[in-house]
Amino acid sequence: MSAVGRSIGSPFRALPEDRFTLQKGIPTFHPESAEEAATFFRLASGSGQNIFITGFGNNVDPEGARFTNVIALRTDRLNRLGTVSGEGLRVEVGSGYPLREINQKLAHRGLFFPLGDLPYVGSVGGAIAVGLSGQRCNPDGSESILPIKKFVLQLTVATPTGEVKRLGVSGSGNGAQEETARLYSPSWGLFGLIVSATLRLAPLSAHSEYSGVTQRKVESGSFLGALREGTAGSSSPDTPQYLSKVRAKLDPGGILPILFD
């Protein structure tokens, strides 16, 4: 048995061993599909195994004592850029695809992703999960905030209970589904794994509208503070209580603990 095989619990040995590596001594699972990620979550939930979701350029690199007995789930093999569809104004992107490479691939189509030129070093899934946003100065002197969720049309997620869900963010006709989808930005990997996202694109003729957009600071403090403050009992999406309620529903076994500040 390999070193990786010895480092993971027996429930996970039903999964292909080549999906596991050791990263800085942390056993790490690299799913190649939504179904593999869901199977991994089901096994983790059934055995009470704690999981930490990570991409590349992550704000928290899993290492050190706090990650003892944790298995990391890394999105680097979920890195496919799909075919442009919907009259050329949308594309499905794997969560592990580098955000800053999207526009390089779309330029020959005369298209671009409005936040793709921000200096964010990380994956599409990571950018959505941390709630990446841009800031633009308007001609009248006012400022506009452009959250990445504004440009996300659909999400495919694997939940901590082992389900694959396809959530529409715009025009799905399902209000509850859209509300759940929006909760993944930001979610900081605590609501499950974003497997892929369908992004809204724009024609290059509109590029000048976004040329002055700057990146807002990415930080987890307000989100984590809301989770820690909240208690069950509120149905309003704008309250800490609601976020805590959603987290408890999506991850009833608590296999995605807060391991960073």
C-alpha positions as CSV (number, residue, x, y, z in Angstrom):
1,M,0.0,0.0,0.0
2,S,1.3,3.5,-0.9
3,A,2.0,6.3,1.6
4,V,-1.2,8.0,0.3
5,G,-3.2,4.8,0.8
6,R,-2.0,4.6,4.4
7,S,-2.9,8.2,5.1
8,I,-6.6,7.9,4.2
9,G,-9.3,6.1,6.1
10,S,-10.6,2.8,4.8
11,P,-14.0,4.3,3.6
12,F,-12.2,6.2,0.9
13,R,-10.2,3.3,-0.5
14,A,-13.2,2.5,-2.8
15,L,-12.2,5.6,-4.7
16,P,-9.4,5.5,-7.4
17,E,-6.1,5.8,-5.5
18,D,-4.7,8.1,-8.3
19,R,-7.2,10.7,-7.1
20,F,-5.3,11.1,-3.8
21,T,-2.0,12.8,-3.2
22,L,-0.1,14.1,-0.2
23,Q,0.2,17.9,-0.2
24,K,2.5,19.2,2.6
25,G,1.7,16.0,4.4
26,I,-2.1,16.5,4.1
27,P,-4.0,13.8,2.2
28,T,-5.7,15.5,-0.7
29,F,-8.5,14.3,-2.9
30,H,-8.7,15.6,-6.5
31,P,-12.1,14.8,-8.0
32,E,-12.5,14.8,-11.8
33,S,-16.3,15.1,-11.9
34,A,-19.3,16.2,-9.8
35,E,-20.2,12.6,-9.2
36,E,-16.7,11.8,-7.8
37,A,-16.9,14.8,-5.5
38,A,-20.4,13.8,-4.3
39,T,-19.2,10.2,-3.6
40,F,-16.3,11.6,-1.6
41,F,-18.7,13.7,0.5
42,R,-21.0,10.8,1.1
43,L,-18.1,8.7,2.4
44,A,-16.8,11.6,4.5
45,S,-20.2,12.2,6.0
46,G,-20.8,8.6,6.8
47,S,-17.5,8.3,8.6
48,G,-17.4,11.8,10.2
49,Q,-14.3,12.8,8.3
50,N,-13.5,16.5,8.3
51,I,-12.9,18.1,4.9
52,F,-11.3,21.3,3.8
53,I,-12.0,22.6,0.2
54,T,-9.1,24.3,-1.5
55,G,-8.0,25.5,-5.0
56,F,-4.8,27.1,-6.0
57,G,-3.7,30.5,-4.7
58,N,-6.0,29.8,-1.9
59,N,-6.4,32.3,0.9
60,V,-5.6,29.5,3.4
61,D,-3.1,26.8,2.3
62,P,-3.9,23.6,4.3
63,E,-0.9,22.9,6.4
64,G,-0.1,22.8,10.1
65,A,-1.6,21.3,13.3
66,R,-5.1,22.7,12.6
67,F,-5.4,20.4,9.6
68,T,-4.4,17.2,11.5
69,N,-6.9,14.5,10.7
70,V,-8.4,16.6,7.8
71,I,-8.5,15.5,4.1
72,A,-8.3,18.4,1.7
73,L,-10.4,18.5,-1.4
74,R,-8.7,20.3,-4.3
75,T,-10.3,21.5,-7.5
76,D,-7.3,21.5,-9.8
77,R,-8.6,18.6,-12.0
78,L,-12.0,20.3,-12.5
79,N,-10.4,22.6,-15.0
80,R,-12.4,22.4,-18.2
81,L,-13.5,25.5,-20.2
82,G,-16.7,24.6,-22.0
83,T,-18.1,25.7,-25.4
84,V,-19.5,29.2,-25.6
85,S,-23.3,29.0,-25.9
86,G,-26.5,31.0,-25.6
87,E,-25.7,33.2,-28.6
88,G,-22.1,33.5,-27.5
89,L,-22.8,35.2,-24.1
90,R,-22.3,32.4,-21.7
91,V,-19.8,29.6,-21.0
92,E,-19.5,26.8,-18.4
93,V,-16.2,26.7,-16.6
94,G,-14.8,24.1,-14.2
95,S,-14.2,25.5,-10.7
96,G,-10.5,24.7,-11.0
97,Y,-10.0,26.8,-14.1
98,P,-7.7,29.8,-13.6
99,L,-9.8,33.0,-13.6
100,R,-7.2,35.0,-15.4
101,E,-6.9,32.6,-18.3
102,I,-10.6,32.9,-19.3
103,N,-10.2,36.1,-21.4
104,Q,-7.1,34.7,-23.1
105,K,-9.3,31.8,-24.4
106,L,-12.2,34.0,-25.3
107,A,-10.5,36.8,-27.2
108,H,-10.6,35.1,-30.6
109,R,-14.4,34.9,-30.2
110,G,-14.7,38.6,-29.6
111,L,-15.9,38.0,-26.0
112,F,-14.6,38.5,-22.5
113,F,-15.5,37.9,-18.9
114,P,-16.0,41.3,-17.2
115,L,-14.0,40.4,-14.0
116,G,-11.5,38.2,-15.8
117,D,-8.8,40.9,-15.9
118,L,-8.7,41.5,-12.2
119,P,-5.4,40.6,-10.5
120,Y,-6.9,37.7,-8.7
121,V,-4.6,34.7,-8.6
122,G,-6.8,31.7,-8.2
123,S,-9.5,29.6,-9.7
124,V,-13.0,30.4,-10.9
125,G,-14.5,28.4,-8.0
126,G,-12.3,30.1,-5.5
127,A,-13.3,33.6,-6.9
128,I,-16.9,32.7,-6.5
129,A,-16.5,31.1,-3.1
130,V,-14.6,34.2,-1.6
131,G,-17.1,36.6,-3.1
132,L,-14.6,38.3,-5.4
133,S,-15.8,41.8,-6.5
134,G,-14.6,44.7,-8.6
135,Q,-15.1,48.4,-8.1
136,R,-15.7,50.9,-10.8
137,C,-15.8,54.7,-10.8
138,N,-18.7,56.2,-12.8
139,P,-18.6,59.3,-14.9
140,D,-20.7,61.2,-12.2
141,G,-18.1,60.4,-9.5
142,S,-20.1,57.7,-7.9
143,E,-18.8,54.1,-7.5
144,S,-20.3,50.8,-8.5
145,I,-19.6,47.5,-6.9
146,L,-19.5,44.5,-9.3
147,P,-19.7,41.2,-7.3
148,I,-18.8,38.1,-9.3
149,K,-22.2,36.6,-8.5
150,K,-23.7,39.3,-10.8
151,F,-22.1,37.4,-13.7
152,V,-22.9,33.8,-12.5
153,L,-25.9,32.3,-14.3
154,Q,-25.7,28.7,-12.9
155,L,-23.8,26.6,-10.5
156,T,-23.2,22.9,-10.2
157,V,-22.3,22.0,-6.6
158,A,-21.6,18.9,-4.6
159,T,-23.1,19.1,-1.2
160,P,-21.6,17.9,2.1
161,T,-24.4,15.2,2.2
162,G,-23.3,13.8,-1.2
163,E,-25.8,15.3,-3.6
164,V,-25.1,17.0,-7.0
165,K,-27.2,20.1,-7.4
166,R,-27.6,22.3,-10.5
167,L,-28.7,25.7,-9.3
168,G,-30.0,28.4,-11.5
169,V,-29.1,32.0,-10.5
170,S,-30.9,33.9,-13.3
171,G,-34.1,33.0,-15.0
172,S,-34.5,29.6,-13.6
173,G,-38.1,30.3,-12.4
174,N,-37.3,28.7,-9.1
175,G,-36.9,31.3,-6.4
176,A,-35.6,29.0,-3.7
177,Q,-33.1,27.5,-6.0
178,E,-31.8,30.9,-7.1
179,E,-31.5,32.0,-3.5
180,T,-29.5,28.9,-2.6
181,A,-27.2,29.5,-5.5
182,R,-26.4,33.1,-4.5
183,L,-25.4,31.9,-1.0
184,Y,-22.4,30.2,-2.5
185,S,-20.8,33.6,-3.1
186,P,-19.3,34.1,-0.6
187,S,-19.4,30.7,1.1
188,W,-15.6,30.1,1.7
189,G,-16.0,26.4,1.1
190,L,-18.3,25.9,4.0
191,F,-21.5,25.1,2.1
192,G,-20.0,22.4,-0.3
193,L,-17.9,22.3,-3.4
194,I,-18.6,24.5,-6.5
195,V,-17.9,22.0,-9.3
196,S,-18.6,24.4,-12.2
197,A,-20.2,27.7,-13.0
198,T,-21.9,29.1,-16.1
199,L,-20.7,32.7,-16.5
200,R,-22.2,35.6,-18.3
201,L,-19.9,37.0,-20.9
202,A,-19.8,40.4,-22.8
203,P,-18.7,41.4,-26.3
204,L,-15.3,43.0,-26.6
205,S,-17.0,46.1,-27.9
206,A,-18.1,46.6,-24.2
207,H,-14.6,46.1,-22.8
208,S,-14.0,49.9,-22.2
209,E,-16.9,49.8,-19.7
210,Y,-14.8,47.6,-17.5
211,S,-11.3,48.9,-18.2
212,G,-11.2,50.9,-15.0
213,V,-12.5,48.2,-12.7
214,T,-10.2,47.5,-9.7
215,Q,-10.3,44.5,-7.3
216,R,-11.8,45.0,-3.9
217,K,-10.0,43.4,-1.0
218,V,-10.9,39.7,-0.4
219,E,-11.4,38.9,3.3
220,S,-13.3,36.3,5.3
221,G,-13.9,38.3,8.5
222,S,-17.4,39.5,8.0
223,F,-18.7,36.2,6.6
224,L,-17.2,34.1,9.3
225,G,-18.3,36.6,11.9
226,A,-21.8,36.3,10.7
227,L,-21.7,32.5,10.9
228,R,-20.3,32.5,14.4
229,E,-22.8,35.1,15.6
230,G,-25.9,33.4,14.1
231,T,-28.3,31.1,15.7
232,A,-31.2,29.3,14.1
233,G,-34.6,31.1,14.0
234,S,-34.5,33.7,11.2
235,S,-35.8,33.3,7.6
236,S,-34.2,36.5,6.3
237,P,-31.2,36.0,3.9
238,D,-29.6,39.2,5.3
239,T,-29.1,37.9,8.8
240,P,-26.3,35.9,10.5
241,Q,-29.1,33.6,11.8
242,Y,-30.1,32.7,8.3
243,L,-26.6,31.9,7.2
244,S,-26.1,29.6,10.2
245,K,-29.4,27.9,9.5
246,V,-28.4,27.3,5.9
247,R,-25.0,25.9,6.9
248,A,-26.6,23.5,9.4
249,K,-29.0,22.3,6.7
250,L,-26.4,21.8,4.0
251,D,-23.8,20.3,6.3
252,P,-25.7,18.6,9.1
253,G,-22.7,16.4,10.0
254,G,-20.4,19.3,10.3
255,I,-17.7,17.8,8.1
256,L,-16.7,21.3,6.8
257,P,-15.4,23.0,9.9
258,I,-14.0,26.5,10.1
259,L,-10.3,26.0,10.0
260,F,-9.2,29.6,9.2
261,D,-9.9,33.1,10.4
